[in-house]
């Protein structure tokens, strides 16, 4: 979720809040600067544009202030006094998997995705033979199936290829994509171009 913040960085990180729009930083730089911050297994990336506008992707792990201090140090180095945009992706509502028919979609992966807190839907670029019926997402969320349709789809997942495995089935037919359209109010719509199915997700409250 992307929001705009007007609180000082320390307050934003300490309270995990985002507020109304703010002006871009006055500091100018000839470079686009990206800070990949060490937050011990979490994620925090600070991006500062040449105009001084700042984007923070994730805020690290909950801690006694360690991660916030590290992010503040990077922001200070960049000359940033407040965050203009915050993307917090720790609890996604929608996931789009760029997988293949035999790449991605193994049972353990699918279990992890489905157990993600607050996840509403999983969309996939390809149907995965590695998922079987037991772990696959409903077909309405899958953009591409397989060129040669089998007569039945097994319930059990297909074992992942190993060693001198035969090449995966070629997908030479028409390719479909998944389109996400985001609105200014925070809502977004995901569309499967294969079947025209779309779903709109309202802003999180």
LUMKOLPA-689991 format. One record per atom (N, C-alpha, C): residue in one letter; atom name; x, y, z. Coordinates in nm, 4 decimals, padded with zeros to 6 digits. Layout:
BEGIN
residu  atome  u  v  w
A  CA  X  Y  Z;
...
***
This chain:
BEGIN
residu  atome  u  v  w
X  N  00.0840  -00.1172  00.0000;
X  CA  00.0000  00.0000  00.0000;
X  C  00.0880  00.1227  00.0000;
X  N  00.0574  00.2212  -00.0844;
X  CA  00.1358  00.3433  -00.0907;
X  C  00.0567  00.4566  -00.0285;
X  N  00.1222  00.5325  00.0584;
X  CA  00.0613  00.6495  00.1176;
X  C  00.1617  00.7620  00.1164;
X  N  00.1146  00.8834  00.1518;
X  CA  00.2034  00.9975  00.1603;
X  C  00.2072  01.0419  00.3047;
X  N  00.3256  01.0824  00.3529;
X  CA  00.3405  01.1157  00.4936;
X  C  00.3907  01.2571  00.5114;
X  N  00.3436  01.3269  00.6174;
X  CA  00.3929  01.4597  00.6478;
X  C  00.4563  01.4662  00.7860;
X  N  00.4578  01.3553  00.8606;
X  CA  00.5216  01.3525  00.9897;
X  C  00.6716  01.3391  00.9729;
X  N  00.7516  01.3887  01.0697;
X  CA  00.8949  01.3627  01.0660;
X  C  00.9202  01.2136  01.0635;
X  N  01.0330  01.1738  01.0060;
X  CA  01.0608  01.0316  00.9869;
X  C  01.0584  00.9548  01.1180;
X  N  01.1171  01.0088  01.2230;
X  CA  01.1223  00.9364  01.3501;
X  C  00.9832  00.9081  01.4028;
X  N  00.8913  01.0054  01.3913;
X  CA  00.7551  00.9855  01.4386;
X  C  00.6838  00.8824  01.3531;
X  N  00.7039  00.8916  01.2209;
X  CA  00.6392  00.7977  01.1299;
X  C  00.6793  00.6548  01.1610;
X  N  00.8087  00.6328  01.1843;
X  CA  00.8553  00.4977  01.2106;
X  C  00.8129  00.4496  01.3484;
X  N  00.8155  00.5383  01.4458;
X  CA  00.7812  00.4975  01.5817;
X  C  00.6359  00.4627  01.5973;
X  N  00.5467  00.5324  01.5246;
X  CA  00.4039  00.5121  01.5398;
X  C  00.3418  00.4377  01.4243;
X  N  00.4209  00.4134  01.3171;
X  CA  00.3717  00.3451  01.1968;
X  C  00.2473  00.4138  01.1414;
X  N  00.2587  00.5456  01.1245;
X  CA  00.1457  00.6202  01.0719;
X  C  00.1866  00.6934  00.9468;
X  N  00.0879  00.7252  00.8635;
X  CA  00.1105  00.8053  00.7439;
X  C  00.0008  00.9097  00.7399;
X  N  00.0321  01.0315  00.6971;
X  CA  -00.0675  01.1377  00.6963;
X  C  -00.0809  01.2001  00.5597;
X  N  -00.1203  01.3257  00.5564;
X  CA  -00.1548  01.3916  00.4313;
X  C  -00.0336  01.4215  00.3468;
X  N  -00.0611  01.4724  00.2262;
X  CA  00.0459  01.4951  00.1297;
X  C  00.1428  01.6008  00.1784;
X  N  00.2681  01.5885  00.1378;
X  CA  00.3718  01.6846  00.1733;
X  C  00.4462  01.7260  00.0487;
X  N  00.5151  01.8358  00.0589;
X  CA  00.5934  01.8838  -00.0534;
X  C  00.7226  01.8047  -00.0634;
X  N  00.7770  01.7943  -00.1835;
X  CA  00.9047  01.7260  -00.2018;
X  C  01.0141  01.8042  -00.1319;
X  N  01.1221  01.7341  -00.0966;
X  CA  01.2325  01.7970  -00.0265;
X  C  01.2961  01.9047  -00.1148;
X  N  01.3482  02.0085  -00.0465;
X  CA  01.4104  02.1161  -00.1212;
X  C  01.5487  02.0825  -00.1722;
X  N  01.6119  01.9816  -00.1164;
X  CA  01.7478  01.9483  -00.1540;
X  C  01.7509  01.8860  -00.2925;
X  N  01.8361  01.9363  -00.3798;
X  CA  01.8483  01.8853  -00.5158;
X  C  01.9737  01.8001  -00.5283;
X  N  01.9683  01.6982  -00.6102;
X  CA  02.0830  01.6116  -00.6339;
X  C  02.0820  01.5708  -00.7803;
X  N  02.1986  01.5569  -00.8423;
X  CA  02.2012  01.5139  -00.9826;
X  C  02.1735  01.3651  -00.9999;
X  N  02.1650  01.2919  -00.8901;
X  CA  02.1542  01.1459  -00.8975;
X  C  02.0253  01.0961  -00.8336;
X  N  01.9803  00.9800  -00.8799;
X  CA  01.8782  00.9029  -00.8102;
X  C  01.9516  00.8148  -00.7107;
X  N  01.9246  00.8332  -00.5826;
X  CA  01.9969  00.7589  -00.4792;
X  C  01.9066  00.6549  -00.4153;
X  N  01.9568  00.5311  -00.4045;
X  CA  01.8829  00.4199  -00.3455;
X  C  01.9634  00.3648  -00.2288;
X  N  01.9034  00.3623  -00.1106;
X  CA  01.9670  00.3110  00.0103;
X  C  01.9010  00.1783  00.0474;
X  N  01.9773  00.0697  00.0412;
X  CA  01.9302  -00.0608  00.0869;
X  C  01.9807  -00.0763  00.2295;
X  N  01.8904  -00.0673  00.3255;
X  CA  01.9266  -00.0500  00.4662;
X  C  01.9285  -00.1842  00.5389;
X  N  02.0297  -00.2042  00.6192;
X  CA  02.0450  -00.3274  00.6967;
X  C  01.9494  -00.3241  00.8154;
X  N  01.8409  -00.4025  00.8058;
X  CA  01.7463  -00.4118  00.9161;
X  C  01.7322  -00.5568  00.9627;
X  N  01.8417  -00.6338  00.9487;
X  CA  01.8532  -00.7681  01.0069;
X  C  01.7401  -00.8613  00.9664;
X  N  01.7297  -00.8874  00.8379;
X  CA  01.6326  -00.9855  00.7910;
X  C  01.5017  -00.9269  00.7441;
X  N  01.4738  -00.8009  00.7797;
X  CA  01.3538  -00.7354  00.7289;
X  C  01.3855  -00.6644  00.5990;
X  N  01.3022  -00.5719  00.5612;
X  CA  01.3244  -00.4955  00.4393;
X  C  01.3068  -00.3476  00.4678;
X  N  01.3933  -00.2677  00.4115;
X  CA  01.3799  -00.1221  00.4174;
X  C  01.4675  -00.0645  00.3067;
X  N  01.4058  -00.0019  00.2090;
X  CA  01.4782  00.0600  00.0985;
X  C  01.4300  00.2034  00.0845;
X  N  01.5244  00.2963  00.0901;
X  CA  01.4941  00.4380  00.0762;
X  C  01.5402  00.4845  -00.0612;
X  N  01.4484  00.5431  -00.1371;
X  CA  01.4784  00.5949  -00.2709;
X  C  01.4566  00.7454  -00.2691;
X  N  01.5589  00.8208  -00.3109;
X  CA  01.5508  00.9669  -00.3139;
X  C  01.5776  01.0124  -00.4569;
X  N  01.4820  01.0828  -00.5156;
X  CA  01.4931  01.1271  -00.6540;
X  C  01.5831  01.2497  -00.6638;
X  N  01.6285  01.2845  -00.7842;
X  CA  01.7098  01.4058  -00.8002;
X  C  01.6398  01.5326  -00.7502;
X  N  01.5055  01.5339  -00.7499;
X  CA  01.4318  01.6507  -00.7014;
X  C  01.4218  01.6553  -00.5500;
X  N  01.4642  01.5463  -00.4829;
X  CA  01.4569  01.5401  -00.3378;
X  C  01.3352  01.4683  -00.2849;
X  N  01.2479  01.4213  -00.3743;
X  CA  01.1302  01.3464  -00.3303;
X  C  01.1733  01.2095  -00.2812;
X  N  01.1132  01.1623  -00.1713;
X  CA  01.1592  01.0391  -00.1067;
X  C  01.0508  00.9326  -00.1061;
X  N  01.0949  00.8074  -00.1194;
X  CA  01.0079  00.6899  -00.1158;
X  C  01.0737  00.5875  -00.0256;
X  N  01.0014  00.5425  00.0768;
X  CA  01.0513  00.4384  00.1668;
X  C  00.9690  00.3127  00.1454;
X  N  01.0352  00.2026  00.1102;
X  CA  00.9686  00.0743  00.0896;
X  C  00.9945  -00.0121  00.2125;
X  N  00.8910  -00.0321  00.2931;
X  CA  00.8947  -00.1082  00.4176;
X  C  00.9793  -00.0386  00.5237;
X  N  00.9545  -00.0765  00.6483;
X  CA  01.0154  -00.0055  00.7612;
X  C  01.0901  -00.0979  00.8568;
X  N  01.1341  -00.2140  00.8072;
X  CA  01.2118  -00.3029  00.8931;
X  C  01.1249  -00.3822  00.9876;
X  N  01.1876  -00.4363  01.0919;
X  CA  01.1196  -00.5199  01.1906;
X  C  01.0786  -00.4383  01.3124;
X  N  00.9719  -00.4802  01.3806;
X  CA  00.9417  -00.4175  01.5100;
X  C  01.0601  -00.4406  01.6044;
X  N  01.1044  -00.3371  01.6705;
X  CA  01.2216  -00.3503  01.7571;
X  C  01.2187  -00.2399  01.8603;
X  N  01.3249  -00.2289  01.9362;
X  CA  01.3347  -00.1245  02.0382;
X  C  01.3854  00.0066  01.9799;
X  N  01.3694  00.0245  01.8514;
X  CA  01.4148  00.1464  01.7864;
X  C  01.5373  00.1267  01.6998;
X  N  01.5937  00.0057  01.7004;
X  CA  01.7155  -00.0206  01.6235;
X  C  01.6948  00.0066  01.4756;
X  N  01.5883  -00.0530  01.4169;
X  CA  01.5669  -00.0375  01.2725;
X  C  01.5301  00.1062  01.2373;
X  N  01.4481  00.1705  01.3219;
X  CA  01.4122  00.3101  01.2971;
X  C  01.5368  00.3978  01.2970;
X  N  01.6272  00.3732  01.3912;
X  CA  01.7501  00.4525  01.3970;
X  C  01.8328  00.4343  01.2706;
X  N  01.8371  00.3125  01.2176;
X  CA  01.9153  00.2863  01.0971;
X  C  01.8533  00.3549  00.9755;
X  N  01.7206  00.3552  00.9683;
X  CA  01.6538  00.4226  00.8570;
X  C  01.6737  00.5736  00.8678;
X  N  01.6656  00.6259  00.9895;
X  CA  01.6872  00.7692  01.0104;
X  C  01.8293  00.8081  00.9700;
X  N  01.9262  00.7225  01.0010;
X  CA  02.0646  00.7515  00.9634;
X  C  02.0797  00.7610  00.8117;
X  N  02.0148  00.6693  00.7393;
X  CA  02.0215  00.6736  00.5930;
X  C  01.9510  00.7980  00.5398;
X  N  01.8363  00.8310  00.5993;
X  CA  01.7628  00.9496  00.5563;
X  C  01.8437  01.0763  00.5815;
X  N  01.9128  01.0794  00.6955;
X  CA  01.9963  01.1949  00.7270;
X  C  02.1083  01.2098  00.6250;
X  N  02.1685  01.0982  00.5867;
X  CA  02.2743  01.1021  00.4867;
X  C  02.2218  01.1544  00.3539;
X  N  02.0958  01.1231  00.3240;
X  CA  02.0353  01.1661  00.1984;
X  C  01.9816  01.3090  00.2057;
X  N  01.9834  01.3691  00.3249;
X  CA  01.9290  01.5036  00.3403;
X  C  01.7785  01.5063  00.3469;
X  N  01.7165  01.3945  00.3823;
X  CA  01.5710  01.3832  00.3876;
X  C  01.5231  01.4113  00.5300;
X  N  01.4243  01.4999  00.5440;
X  CA  01.3681  01.5313  00.6748;
X  C  01.2296  01.4705  00.6950;
X  N  01.1644  01.4308  00.5878;
X  CA  01.0343  01.3666  00.5976;
X  C  01.0163  01.2745  00.4777;
X  N  00.9277  01.1758  00.4929;
X  CA  00.9026  01.0787  00.3863;
X  C  00.7809  01.1238  00.3056;
X  N  00.7987  01.1348  00.1744;
X  CA  00.6882  01.1744  00.0877;
X  C  00.5971  01.0574  00.0525;
X  N  00.6557  00.9390  00.0359;
X  CA  00.5770  00.8212  00.0002;
X  C  00.6247  00.7028  00.0829;
X  N  00.5298  00.6218  00.1286;
X  CA  00.5620  00.4997  00.2023;
X  C  00.4886  00.3833  00.1384;
X  N  00.5623  00.2798  00.1024;
X  CA  00.5015  00.1547  00.0551;
X  C  00.5272  00.0497  00.1626;
X  N  00.4198  -00.0035  00.2183;
X  CA  00.4316  -00.1036  00.3238;
X  C  00.3774  -00.2345  00.2689;
X  N  00.4661  -00.3293  00.2406;
X  CA  00.4262  -00.4522  00.1710;
X  C  00.4380  -00.5761  00.2585;
X  N  00.4375  -00.5594  00.3901;
X  CA  00.4545  -00.6757  00.4769;
X  C  00.3296  -00.7627  00.4820;
X  N  00.2122  -00.7042  00.4585;
X  CA  00.0873  -00.7799  00.4633;
X  C  00.0094  -00.7541  00.3349;
X  N  00.0528  -00.8123  00.2235;
X  CA  -00.0149  -00.7848  00.0957;
X  C  -00.1553  -00.8429  00.0926;
X  N  -00.2468  -00.7693  00.0276;
X  CA  -00.3816  -00.8200  00.0086;
X  C  -00.3920  -00.9006  -00.1190;
X  N  -00.3052  -00.8697  -00.2154;
X  CA  -00.3079  -00.9368  -00.3453;
X  C  -00.1653  -00.9732  -00.3840;
X  N  -00.1460  -01.0947  -00.4335;
X  CA  -00.0153  -01.1366  -00.4838;
X  C  -00.0305  -01.1771  -00.6302;
X  N  00.0652  -01.1364  -00.7137;
X  CA  00.0680  -01.1763  -00.8541;
X  C  00.1966  -01.2548  -00.8763;
X  N  00.1826  -01.3815  -00.9095;
X  CA  00.2969  -01.4720  -00.9239;
X  C  00.3362  -01.4848  -01.0708;
X  N  00.4599  -01.4471  -01.1013;
X  CA  00.5123  -01.4614  -01.2378;
X  C  00.5797  -01.5977  -01.2488;
X  N  00.4990  -01.7008  -01.2669;
X  CA  00.5488  -01.8380  -01.2661;
X  C  00.5391  -01.9000  -01.4052;
X  N  00.5882  -02.0220  -01.4182;
X  CA  00.5748  -02.0995  -01.5410;
X  C  00.4955  -02.2255  -01.5127;
X  N  00.4732  -02.3064  -01.6159;
X  CA  00.3959  -02.4292  -01.5949;
X  C  00.4676  -02.5267  -01.5025;
X  N  00.6026  -02.5239  -01.5062;
X  CA  00.6795  -02.6106  -01.4158;
X  C  00.7888  -02.5303  -01.3443;
X  N  00.7605  -02.4035  -01.3202;
X  CA  00.8513  -02.3182  -01.2435;
X  C  00.7667  -02.2353  -01.1486;
X  N  00.7825  -02.2607  -01.0197;
X  CA  00.6996  -02.1929  -00.9220;
X  C  00.5686  -02.2667  -00.8997;
X  N  00.5146  -02.2540  -00.7812;
X  CA  00.3881  -02.3196  -00.7509;
X  C  00.4017  -02.4499  -00.6760;
X  N  00.5238  -02.4803  -00.6258;
X  CA  00.5402  -02.6021  -00.5466;
X  C  00.4542  -02.5944  -00.4202;
X  N  00.4112  -02.7101  -00.3669;
X  CA  00.3220  -02.7098  -00.2503;
X  C  00.3700  -02.6241  -00.1345;
X  N  00.5003  -02.6310  -00.0999;
X  CA  00.5486  -02.5531  00.0135;
X  C  00.5379  -02.4034  -00.0133;
X  N  00.5648  -02.3649  -00.1371;
X  CA  00.5515  -02.2235  -00.1736;
X  C  00.4062  -02.1792  -00.1621;
X  N  00.3151  -02.2605  -00.2142;
X  CA  00.1738  -02.2237  -00.2115;
X  C  00.1210  -02.2178  -00.0687;
X  N  00.1656  -02.3080  00.0165;
X  CA  00.1230  -02.3042  00.1569;
X  C  00.1660  -02.1732  00.2223;
X  N  00.2887  -02.1296  00.1917;
X  CA  00.3381  -02.0047  00.2490;
X  C  00.2561  -01.8861  00.2009;
X  N  00.2264  -01.8833  00.0712;
X  CA  00.1484  -01.7720  00.0154;
X  C  00.0081  -01.7696  00.0751;
X  N  -00.0576  -01.8849  00.0782;
X  CA  -00.1951  -01.8891  00.1263;
X  C  -00.2060  -01.8558  00.2749;
X  N  -00.0988  -01.8761  00.3515;
X  CA  -00.1028  -01.8466  00.4949;
X  C  -00.0597  -01.7043  00.5260;
X  N  -00.0322  -01.6243  00.4229;
X  CA  00.0085  -01.4856  00.4439;
X  C  -00.1064  -01.4074  00.5062;
X  N  -00.0794  -01.3345  00.6149;
X  CA  -00.1879  -01.2593  00.6809;
X  C  -00.2511  -01.1576  00.5870;
X  N  -00.3815  -01.1515  00.5889;
X  CA  -00.4601  -01.0515  00.5154;
X  C  -00.4588  -01.0704  00.3645;
X  N  -00.4071  -01.1822  00.3133;
X  CA  -00.4068  -01.2043  00.1689;
X  C  -00.5476  -01.2382  00.1206;
X  N  -00.5961  -01.1603  00.0236;
X  CA  -00.7289  -01.1865  -00.0319;
X  C  -00.7224  -01.2846  -00.1482;
X  N  -00.6322  -01.2577  -00.2447;
X  CA  -00.6291  -01.3385  -00.3663;
X  C  -00.4872  -01.3555  -00.4180;
X  N  -00.4655  -01.4677  -00.4864;
X  CA  -00.3419  -01.4953  -00.5581;
X  C  -00.3734  -01.5051  -00.7066;
X  N  -00.3058  -01.4218  -00.7868;
X  CA  -00.3186  -01.4249  -00.9323;
X  C  -00.1904  -01.4846  -00.9881;
X  N  -00.2011  -01.5651  -01.0955;
X  CA  -00.0844  -01.6314  -01.1528;
X  C  -00.0759  -01.6083  -01.3029;
X  N  00.0470  -01.5898  -01.3522;
X  CA  00.0692  -01.5762  -01.4955;
X  C  00.0442  -01.7084  -01.5663;
X  N  00.0830  -01.8217  -01.5033;
X  CA  00.0633  -01.9545  -01.5628;
X  C  -00.0040  -02.0480  -01.4635;
X  N  -00.0782  -02.1413  -01.5173;
X  CA  -00.1181  -02.2570  -01.4383;
X  C  00.0070  -02.3379  -01.4063;
X  N  00.0191  -02.3855  -01.2836;
X  CA  00.1371  -02.4616  -01.2430;
X  C  00.1048  -02.6089  -01.2286;
X  N  00.1772  -02.6913  -01.3064;
X  CA  00.1620  -02.8364  -01.2915;
X  C  00.2148  -02.8830  -01.1564;
X  N  00.2998  -02.8023  -01.0940;
X  CA  00.3578  -02.8406  -00.9646;
X  C  00.2597  -02.8222  -00.8496;
X  N  00.1455  -02.7578  -00.8764;
X  CA  00.0467  -02.7331  -00.7707;
X  C  -00.0600  -02.8412  -00.7638;
X  N  -00.0973  -02.8955  -00.8810;
X  CA  -00.2083  -02.9897  -00.8818;
X  C  -00.3366  -02.9200  -00.8383;
X  N  -00.4446  -02.9939  -00.8293;
X  CA  -00.5706  -02.9353  -00.7850;
X  C  -00.5658  -02.8913  -00.6395;
X  N  -00.4855  -02.9606  -00.5622;
X  CA  -00.4878  -02.9351  -00.4179;
X  C  -00.4348  -02.7975  -00.3812;
X  N  -00.3372  -02.7477  -00.4569;
X  CA  -00.2721  -02.6223  -00.4186;
X  C  -00.2910  -02.5090  -00.5195;
X  N  -00.3488  -02.5365  -00.6348;
X  CA  -00.3596  -02.4310  -00.7357;
X  C  -00.4623  -02.3267  -00.6955;
X  N  -00.4433  -02.2051  -00.7465;
X  CA  -00.5421  -02.1002  -00.7266;
X  C  -00.6571  -02.1234  -00.8242;
X  N  -00.7774  -02.0751  -00.7964;
X  CA  -00.8882  -02.0946  -00.8917;
X  C  -00.8532  -02.0435  -01.0309;
X  N  -00.8994  -02.1150  -01.1333;
X  CA  -00.8632  -02.0838  -01.2713;
X  C  -00.8980  -01.9429  -01.3150;
X  N  -00.9976  -01.8802  -01.2526;
X  CA  -01.0365  -01.7458  -01.2916;
X  C  -00.9244  -01.6458  -01.2671;
X  N  -00.8294  -01.6794  -01.1785;
X  CA  -00.7170  -01.5914  -01.1467;
X  C  -00.5909  -01.6256  -01.2262;
X  N  -00.5965  -01.7218  -01.3183;
X  CA  -00.4788  -01.7676  -01.3922;
X  C  -00.4842  -01.7161  -01.5353;
X  N  -00.3780  -01.6466  -01.5789;
X  CA  -00.3787  -01.5842  -01.7116;
X  C  -00.3546  -01.6841  -01.8251;
X  N  -00.2621  -01.7770  -01.8070;
X  CA  -00.2273  -01.8716  -01.9133;
X  C  -00.2369  -02.0141  -01.8601;
X  N  -00.2956  -02.1017  -01.9399;
X  CA  -00.3057  -02.2422  -01.8983;
X  C  -00.1914  -02.3194  -01.9628;
X  N  -00.2188  -02.4217  -02.0385;
X  CA  -00.1159  -02.4956  -02.1127;
X  C  -00.1668  -02.5155  -02.2551;
X  N  -00.0755  -02.5247  -02.3507;
X  CA  -00.1159  -02.5383  -02.4904;
X  C  -00.1859  -02.6714  -02.5172;
X  N  -00.1327  -02.7784  -02.4585;
X  CA  -00.1910  -02.9113  -02.4774;
X  C  -00.2615  -02.9519  -02.3488;
X  N  -00.3919  -02.9343  -02.3481;
X  CA  -00.4689  -02.9611  -02.2277;
X  C  -00.4754  -03.1114  -02.1996;
X  N  -00.4369  -03.1538  -02.0782;
X  CA  -00.4532  -03.2955  -02.0443;
X  C  -00.6006  -03.3272  -02.0231;
X  N  -00.6404  -03.4537  -02.0378;
X  CA  -00.7822  -03.4882  -02.0213;
X  C  -00.8324  -03.4632  -01.8794;
X  N  -00.7444  -03.4808  -01.7813;
X  CA  -00.7819  -03.4534  -01.6422;
X  C  -00.6634  -03.3862  -01.5729;
X  N  -00.6930  -03.3109  -01.4687;
X  CA  -00.5869  -03.2514  -01.3890;
X  C  -00.5742  -03.3292  -01.2597;
X  N  -00.4561  -03.3848  -01.2309;
X  CA  -00.4422  -03.4642  -01.1087;
X  C  -00.4608  -03.3795  -00.9844;
X  N  -00.5142  -03.4455  -00.8806;
X  CA  -00.5303  -03.3754  -00.7534;
X  C  -00.3939  -03.3498  -00.6913;
X  N  -00.3065  -03.4516  -00.6941;
X  CA  -00.1737  -03.4377  -00.6337;
X  C  -00.0843  -03.3503  -00.7200;
X  N  00.0068  -03.2792  -00.6556;
X  CA  00.1022  -03.1950  -00.7271;
X  C  00.2044  -03.2809  -00.7994;
X  N  00.2489  -03.2374  -00.9174;
X  CA  00.3525  -03.3082  -00.9913;
X  C  00.4874  -03.2835  -00.9246;
X  N  00.5714  -03.3860  -00.9103;
X  CA  00.7043  -03.3632  -00.8514;
X  C  00.7851  -03.2649  -00.9360;
X  N  00.8640  -03.1833  -00.8694;
X  CA  00.9478  -03.0873  -00.9409;
X  C  01.0510  -03.1608  -01.0246;
X  N  01.0831  -03.1141  -01.1465;
X  CA  01.1834  -03.1801  -01.2306;
X  C  01.3191  -03.1826  -01.1614;
X  N  01.3926  -03.2892  -01.1822;
X  CA  01.5261  -03.3011  -01.1232;
X  C  01.6180  -03.3706  -01.2225;
X  N  01.7460  -03.3380  -01.2151;
X  CA  01.8444  -03.4035  -01.3010;
X  C  01.8186  -03.3746  -01.4477;
X  N  01.8278  -03.4791  -01.5301;
X  CA  01.8098  -03.4644  -01.6755;
X  C  01.6614  -03.4722  -01.7108;
X  N  01.5857  -03.3801  -01.6580;
X  CA  01.4416  -03.3793  -01.6825;
X  C  01.4126  -03.3314  -01.8233;
X  N  01.3035  -03.3765  -01.8825;
X  CA  01.2669  -03.3274  -02.0163;
X  C  01.2358  -03.1788  -02.0100;
X  N  01.2477  -03.1086  -02.1209;
X  CA  01.2188  -02.9649  -02.1205;
X  C  01.0728  -02.9398  -02.0876;
X  N  01.0440  -02.8256  -02.0254;
X  CA  00.9048  -02.7961  -01.9915;
X  C  00.8221  -02.7770  -02.1168;
X  N  00.6921  -02.7950  -02.1056;
X  CA  00.6058  -02.7750  -02.2231;
X  C  00.6213  -02.6337  -02.2777;
X  N  00.6348  -02.6237  -02.4092;
X  CA  00.6484  -02.4922  -02.4713;
X  C  00.5132  -02.4225  -02.4735;
X  N  00.5163  -02.2927  -02.4464;
X  CA  00.3934  -02.2143  -02.4525;
X  C  00.4052  -02.1231  -02.5736;
X  N  00.3629  -02.1740  -02.6888;
X  CA  00.3742  -02.1003  -02.8137;
X  C  00.2423  -02.0387  -02.8587;
X  N  00.1397  -02.0657  -02.7826;
X  CA  00.0106  -02.0077  -02.8177;
X  C  00.0030  -01.8626  -02.7746;
X  N  -00.1160  -01.8073  -02.7799;
X  CA  -00.1341  -01.6671  -02.7414;
X  C  -00.1004  -01.6488  -02.5941;
X  N  -00.0284  -01.5423  -02.5639;
X  CA  00.0096  -01.5125  -02.4258;
X  C  -00.0798  -01.4023  -02.3702;
X  N  -00.1263  -01.4222  -02.2484;
X  CA  -00.2117  -01.3251  -02.1811;
X  C  -00.1375  -01.2648  -02.0624;
X  N  -00.1727  -01.1435  -02.0268;
X  CA  -00.1088  -01.0797  -01.9135;
X  C  -00.2121  -01.0472  -01.8065;
X  N  -00.1604  -01.0123  -01.6895;
X  CA  -00.2436  -00.9641  -01.5796;
X  C  -00.2161  -00.8148  -01.5657;
X  N  -00.3218  -00.7368  -01.5614;
X  CA  -00.3094  -00.5915  -01.5541;
X  C  -00.3612  -00.5418  -01.4200;
X  N  -00.2830  -00.4545  -01.3548;
X  CA  -00.3251  -00.3908  -01.2300;
X  C  -00.3359  -00.2403  -01.2546;
X  N  -00.4514  -00.1833  -01.2244;
X  CA  -00.4744  -00.0395  -01.2406;
X  C  -00.5028  00.0210  -01.1039;
X  N  -00.4140  00.1107  -01.0582;
X  CA  -00.4278  00.1731  -00.9268;
X  C  -00.4875  00.3127  -00.9400;
X  N  -00.5749  00.3481  -00.8458;
X  CA  -00.6406  00.4785  -00.8452;
X  C  -00.5844  00.5673  -00.7344;
X  N  -00.6134  00.6960  -00.7444;
X  CA  -00.5615  00.7915  -00.6480;
X  C  -00.6160  00.7701  -00.5076;
X  N  -00.7360  00.7107  -00.4969;
X  CA  -00.7948  00.6904  -00.3647;
X  C  -00.7403  00.5672  -00.2938;
X  N  -00.6449  00.4965  -00.3568;
X  CA  -00.5850  00.3782  -00.2948;
X  C  -00.6473  00.2471  -00.3393;
X  N  -00.7566  00.2530  -00.4129;
X  CA  -00.8168  00.1302  -00.4656;
X  C  -00.7417  00.0876  -00.5915;
X  N  -00.7558  -00.0390  -00.6272;
X  CA  -00.6923  -00.0892  -00.7482;
X  C  -00.7716  -00.2073  -00.8017;
X  N  -00.7598  -00.2242  -00.9331;
X  CA  -00.8328  -00.3307  -01.0012;
X  C  -00.7348  -00.4208  -01.0735;
X  N  -00.7507  -00.5511  -01.0574;
X  CA  -00.6670  -00.6497  -01.1252;
X  C  -00.7531  -00.7199  -01.2302;
X  N  -00.6983  -00.7333  -01.3512;
X  CA  -00.7734  -00.7924  -01.4621;
X  C  -00.6952  -00.9060  -01.5255;
X  N  -00.7637  -01.0182  -01.5475;
X  CA  -00.7082  -01.1324  -01.6194;
X  C  -00.7508  -01.1185  -01.7654;
X  N  -00.6557  -01.0913  -01.8553;
X  CA  -00.6924  -01.0657  -01.9945;
X  C  -00.7328  -01.1920  -02.0702;
X  N  -00.7085  -01.3080  -02.0152;
X  CA  -00.7505  -01.4314  -02.0832;
X  C  -00.9016  -01.4469  -02.0815;
X  N  -00.9631  -01.4177  -01.9676;
X  CA  -01.1072  -01.4397  -01.9556;
X  C  -01.1852  -01.3113  -01.9253;
X  N  -01.1133  -01.1976  -01.9125;
X  CA  -01.1805  -01.0719  -01.8859;
X  C  -01.2242  -01.0529  -01.7422;
X  N  -01.1934  -01.1487  -01.6557;
X  CA  -01.2338  -01.1362  -01.5154;
X  C  -01.1516  -01.0269  -01.4486;
X  N  -01.2173  -00.9399  -01.3735;
X  CA  -01.1477  -00.8362  -01.2985;
X  C  -01.2091  -00.8245  -01.1601;
X  N  -01.1280  -00.7747  -01.0688;
X  CA  -01.1738  -00.7575  -00.9307;
X  C  -01.1127  -00.6299  -00.8765;
X  N  -01.1961  -00.5492  -00.8097;
X  CA  -01.1497  -00.4235  -00.7526;
X  C  -01.1334  -00.4396  -00.6013;
X  N  -01.0217  -00.3893  -00.5516;
X  CA  -00.9889  -00.3961  -00.4094;
X  C  -00.9929  -00.2552  -00.3528;
X  N  -01.0761  -00.2344  -00.2540;
X  CA  -01.0910  -00.1033  -00.1926;
X  C  -00.9715  -00.0728  -00.1016;
X  N  -00.9476  00.0543  -00.0710;
X  CA  -00.8352  00.0874  00.0175;
X  C  -00.8518  00.0207  00.1545;
X  N  -00.7411  -00.0233  00.2099;
X  CA  -00.7452  -00.0832  00.3429;
X  C  -00.7766  00.0237  00.4448;
X  N  -00.8599  -00.0096  00.5423;
X  CA  -00.8972  00.0875  00.6450;
X  C  -00.8044  00.0740  00.7656;
***
